[in-house]
Structures are given as C-alpha cells and as structure tokens.
Amino acid sequence: MTDAVAVVGERHSLLIVRELLYGNRRFSEIADAVGLSRTLLSTRLRRLETAGVVERRRYSEHPPRDEYVLTEAGRALLPVLAALKEWGDTYCRDGIATTEFQHRCGAVLHTRADCAACGEEIRFEDLTVVGGTHPPQIRP
C-alpha cells in the first residue's frame, strides 16, 4: 500500500485520474473539473505520467496540443475509485449518490471484494494480516 500511496496519494492525483475515467482528456477540461491552478495540474500530470498512470498524446500539431489518457495501470484504478466513491456516498453524503458507474448490463455498479480462491465476499472480521514490511503493531 505504501508504494501505491507514493504514486497516487498526492493531493488531487486521484481526482485527476477520476476525471480521466469520466472522459475529460484535455488539460483545460481537467483543470476546470478539479479546480487546480495550471501549474499544480501540470506538476501532478507529469508525476502521474512518470509513474506510468497517465500517458500524454498529441492530438494537434499546429498549434501543438496534447491530451491525457490513462494507461493500463491507470485504468486498473477504476475499482479503487469506485469503492472510494461508494464509501464517500455512504459515509459522507448520507447514502446520496451524485454520480454512478453503470455497467454495460445496465446495472449500477456497486463494488464488492471477493476472495479469488473461494469466491466468498471479504469481510473485515475474516481477515488476518501476515508478513509485509509494515506488520501491525498490537498494543495491550
């Protein structure tokens, strides 16, 4: 988790990724949606590009203009953003959804984590943390 936070944990980085998921690809569209200064947005986009989350593509030569698209690594953040959005709707907005992700089957997407081995839904009380570089500190 520490590595992931180092890549997308800076303030506004996930909001930029969200806007790219929503289809806002041009610098001005992202700036308007997120409300960042041009300097800060440019810095965040460069860092996301260096980390391999975002790719810059030229769409006009005269004048030179670029758009930003998510790489495979960036698109893989969809379940994370969907879960954060759903959590925010539940615990910060009294269950009121402002935006919804809709699956191609027509259903509204609700995130759920299942165990890849047995298929059971993952519940907090069923987990044990083992290994890792930052094992939990249990205090009496």
VOPAGU-2260 file (C-alpha; in pm, 1 decimal, decimal comma):
REM VOPAGU-2260
SITE   aa  ch    i         X         Y         Z
SITE  MET   A    0       0,0       0,0       0,0
SITE  THR   A    1     290,5     235,4      72,5
SITE  ASP   A    2     405,1     214,2    -290,2
SITE  ALA   A    3      55,5     289,5    -420,0
SITE  VAL   A    4      18,9     592,3    -194,0
SITE  ALA   A    5     356,3     719,1    -316,5
SITE  VAL   A    6     220,5     714,5    -673,5
SITE  VAL   A    7    -140,9     833,9    -636,5
SITE  GLY   A    8    -157,0     964,8    -281,0
SITE  GLU   A    9     -66,2    1325,3    -351,0
SITE  ARG   A   10    -348,6    1569,6    -307,1
SITE  HIS   A   11    -563,0    1591,0    -623,2
SITE  SER   A   12    -394,4    1297,1    -800,5
SITE  LEU   A   13    -693,1    1064,1    -764,8
SITE  LEU   A   14    -925,6    1346,7    -870,0
SITE  ILE   A   15    -724,8    1382,1   -1190,9
SITE  VAL   A   16    -748,6    1007,6   -1251,0
SITE  ARG   A   17   -1123,4    1029,4   -1182,8
SITE  GLU   A   18   -1164,6    1299,8   -1445,8
SITE  LEU   A   19    -974,4    1091,4   -1699,3
SITE  LEU   A   20   -1206,1     799,0   -1619,3
SITE  TYR   A   21   -1500,7    1034,7   -1677,8
SITE  GLY   A   22   -1362,5    1114,2   -2023,9
SITE  ASN   A   23   -1208,5    1456,9   -1962,8
SITE  ARG   A   24    -879,7    1428,3   -2152,2
SITE  ARG   A   25    -775,5    1781,4   -2229,9
SITE  PHE   A   26    -578,7    1993,5   -1987,3
SITE  SER   A   27    -843,8    2267,1   -1968,5
SITE  GLU   A   28   -1124,1    2013,2   -1906,9
SITE  ILE   A   29    -932,3    1856,1   -1619,5
SITE  ALA   A   30    -837,8    2196,2   -1474,9
SITE  ASP   A   31   -1199,1    2315,7   -1483,3
SITE  ALA   A   32   -1334,7    1996,3   -1328,3
SITE  VAL   A   33   -1077,5    1969,1   -1048,7
SITE  GLY   A   34   -1028,0    2341,5    -987,0
SITE  LEU   A   35    -647,9    2338,6    -981,8
SITE  SER   A   36    -408,4    2605,0   -1094,3
SITE  ARG   A   37    -243,1    2532,2   -1427,9
SITE  THR   A   38      95,1    2499,8   -1256,0
SITE  LEU   A   39     -21,6    2247,5    -997,7
SITE  LEU   A   40    -217,5    2045,2   -1253,1
SITE  SER   A   41      83,2    2035,7   -1483,2
SITE  THR   A   42     303,2    1912,3   -1197,7
SITE  ARG   A   43      56,2    1639,8   -1097,5
SITE  LEU   A   44       8,6    1522,5   -1457,6
SITE  ARG   A   45     385,6    1499,0   -1507,2
SITE  ARG   A   46     421,5    1289,9   -1190,9
SITE  LEU   A   47     137,5    1060,7   -1294,4
SITE  GLU   A   48     297,4    1030,7   -1638,7
SITE  THR   A   49     638,6     947,2   -1489,5
SITE  ALA   A   50     473,9     684,3   -1266,7
SITE  GLY   A   51     308,4     521,7   -1569,3
SITE  VAL   A   52     -50,9     604,0   -1470,4
SITE  VAL   A   53    -112,8     862,9   -1742,6
SITE  GLU   A   54       8,4     893,9   -2099,1
SITE  ARG   A   55      24,8    1218,5   -2295,8
SITE  ARG   A   56     -83,4    1203,4   -2659,8
SITE  ARG   A   57     -53,2    1473,9   -2921,7
SITE  TYR   A   58    -385,2    1548,6   -3092,4
SITE  SER   A   59    -282,7    1865,8   -3280,3
SITE  GLU   A   60      48,6    1968,3   -3434,6
SITE  HIS   A   61     -45,2    2328,5   -3519,3
SITE  PRO   A   62     -69,0    2453,2   -3254,4
SITE  PRO   A   63      84,2    2168,7   -3055,1
SITE  ARG   A   64    -180,2    2029,6   -2818,9
SITE  ASP   A   65    -182,6    1719,3   -2604,7
SITE  GLU   A   66    -448,6    1514,6   -2431,8
SITE  TYR   A   67    -406,7    1277,2   -2141,8
SITE  VAL   A   68    -523,0     917,4   -2128,6
SITE  LEU   A   69    -500,0     650,6   -1864,6
SITE  THR   A   70    -253,9     369,9   -1917,5
SITE  GLU   A   71    -338,1      12,4   -1822,3
SITE  ALA   A   72    -211,0      93,2   -1471,2
SITE  GLY   A   73    -436,5     399,1   -1458,7
SITE  ARG   A   74    -742,5     209,2   -1579,3
SITE  ALA   A   75    -673,0     -54,9   -1313,5
SITE  LEU   A   76    -754,8     213,6   -1054,3
SITE  LEU   A   77   -1124,4     201,7   -1152,6
SITE  PRO   A   78   -1226,3     -43,8    -877,0
SITE  VAL   A   79   -1034,4     163,7    -621,1
SITE  LEU   A   80   -1203,3     487,7    -729,1
SITE  ALA   A   81   -1544,0     321,1    -748,4
SITE  ALA   A   82   -1500,3     186,4    -394,8
SITE  LEU   A   83   -1386,2     526,0    -263,1
SITE  LYS   A   84   -1680,4     695,1    -434,0
SITE  GLU   A   85   -1925,0     446,0    -287,5
SITE  TRP   A   86   -1767,5     483,8      57,5
SITE  GLY   A   87   -1796,1     863,4      30,4
SITE  ASP   A   88   -2160,4     841,8     -76,8
SITE  THR   A   89   -2237,3     617,2     220,6
SITE  TYR   A   90   -2040,5     787,9     496,6
SITE  CYS   A   91   -2010,3    1149,9     378,5
SITE  ARG   A   92   -2332,1    1208,1     182,0
SITE  ASP   A   93   -2588,5    1007,9     382,5
SITE  GLY   A   94   -2617,2     749,7     106,0
SITE  ILE   A   95   -2690,2    1001,3    -169,6
SITE  ALA   A   96   -2500,4     921,0    -488,8
SITE  THR   A   97   -2410,4    1216,9    -709,1
SITE  THR   A   98   -2260,0    1013,8    -992,3
SITE  GLU   A   99   -2294,7     646,6   -1069,1
SITE  PHE   A  100   -2095,9     399,5   -1269,8
SITE  GLN   A  101   -2324,3     191,9   -1486,8
SITE  HIS   A  102   -2218,7    -147,4   -1620,1
SITE  ARG   A  103   -2293,6    -243,2   -1980,8
SITE  CYS   A  104   -2565,1    -478,3   -1849,7
SITE  GLY   A  105   -2748,7    -166,9   -1729,5
SITE  ALA   A  106   -2698,0    -217,6   -1357,2
SITE  VAL   A  107   -2545,0      47,0   -1134,4
SITE  LEU   A  108   -2202,7     -68,1   -1020,8
SITE  HIS   A  109   -2162,8    -148,3    -653,1
SITE  THR   A  110   -1816,2    -253,4    -550,0
SITE  ARG   A  111   -1756,6    -576,5    -369,3
SITE  ALA   A  112   -1438,0    -761,1    -282,7
SITE  ASP   A  113   -1441,7   -1138,6    -315,3
SITE  CYS   A  114   -1173,1   -1391,3    -230,2
SITE  ALA   A  115   -1021,3   -1512,7    -557,2
SITE  ALA   A  116    -966,4   -1859,9    -407,7
SITE  CYS   A  117   -1308,2   -1941,9    -260,2
SITE  GLY   A  118   -1537,2   -1671,8    -403,4
SITE  GLU   A  119   -1668,2   -1557,7     -64,1
SITE  GLU   A  120   -1721,9   -1188,1      -3,4
SITE  ILE   A  121   -1436,3   -1044,6     200,5
SITE  ARG   A  122   -1539,4    -926,7     545,4
SITE  PHE   A  123   -1314,4    -740,8     786,3
SITE  GLU   A  124   -1360,9    -994,0    1063,6
SITE  ASP   A  125   -1245,9   -1280,3     837,9
SITE  LEU   A  126    -901,8   -1130,9     763,9
SITE  THR   A  127    -564,1   -1184,7     924,4
SITE  VAL   A  128    -266,1    -966,0     832,0
SITE  VAL   A  129      53,9   -1163,3     777,6
SITE  GLY   A  130     400,2   -1063,9     652,5
SITE  GLY   A  131     472,9    -741,7     476,5
SITE  THR   A  132     717,3    -466,2     551,4
SITE  HIS   A  133     486,9    -290,4     796,7
SITE  PRO   A  134     330,0    -558,0    1019,9
SITE  PRO   A  135      59,3    -433,5    1254,7
SITE  GLN   A  136     161,6    -320,4    1599,8
SITE  ILE   A  137     -73,3    -468,8    1857,0
SITE  ARG   A  138     -87,3    -268,0    2176,5
SITE  PRO   A  139    -229,4    -407,5    2500,9
